[in-house]
């Protein structure tokens, strides 16, 4: 599903509020009262606002989690590179023992 823009979200919240306000204003009209219930539209507005707030909080947490993941990935990449250089220095660049570390020996 495509992301919902802030502009579209704000528009919908306003429309829900307007529907509820109109229903309240015309509550004496039995057709309006029966078909456009104020409480329904106020409830829908509250639900969408609550869900948006929850989404924003979770998105912030997800962004923090990704940053931690990316930081750890970089640290691991450096550690692997260093260990690869050390193993090649210990055994030589073309020795079969490098395979034990998951390193492809260079051809002579």
N, C-alpha and C positions, 0 to 999 in steps of 0.2 A: 504494500500500500504506500502511496506517495505521502510525503510529509505534509502536514497541515500547517500552512503559513500562519504567522501571528495575525496578519491582516484578516484572513478568513476566520480564524478563531474569534477575534474581536468582533467581527461582523456578526457571527452566529450568536455570541453572547448578547449583543445588542438586540438582535432580532427576537431572541427568547424573552428578554426583558420587555421589549415592546409588546409582544404577544400577551404576556402576563398583565402588563399595564392596561392594554386594551380590553382584555377580558374582565379586569376589575372595574374599569370605567363603565362597561356595558353589561354588568352582571344582572341587571334587571331585565334584560332581554332573554327570554327563555331559550331561544335558539343558540345564542352566544354561550349562555351558561351550560347548555347541554353538549356543545361541540368544541368549545375552546376554553377548557377549564384553566383558570389562573394557576391553581396549585400544581397542575401538571407542568406548565411551562416554567414556573419558579423552581420546581424540582429538577427539571431537565437542565436549567441554568446552573444550579448548584452542583449537580453531578458532573457536568462538563468542566466546571471550574475546579472541582476537587480532583478530577482525573488529570487535568492539565498540571495542577500543582504537584501531584504524585509523579507524573511523567518528568517534570523538570527536576525534581529531587533525585529521581532514579538516574536521569541522564547525567546529572552532576556527579553522582556516585560512580556511574559507568565510566565517565571521562577520567576520574581519579584512578579507577582500577586499571584503565588502559595505560595511563601514564606510568603507573607502577610496573605493569607488564612490560611496556616498552623499555623502561629503565633497566629492568632485570635482563631483558633480552640483550641489550647492549653490553651489560656487564659480562654475561655469559659468552657473548661473541668474542670479547677481548680475552677472557680466560681460555677459551678454546684455541684462539690464535696463538696465545702465548705457549700453551701446552704443546701445540703442534710444532712450533719452532723448537721448543726444548726437546721433544722426542726426536725430531730430525737431527738436532745437535748431538744427542746422546747416541743414537743408533746409526745416523747417516741418512742422507736423503733418499737412498735407493734400497734400503734394507727391508726385508720382508717382515721384520718385527713391527714395523709401522702399522701393518694391517691390524695388529692386535688393538690398536688405538683408533681404528677406523680411518686411518690415513693411507691414501694411495701412494705407494712408493714411486718415486720418479724413475723413469727409464734411464738406463746408463747411456 
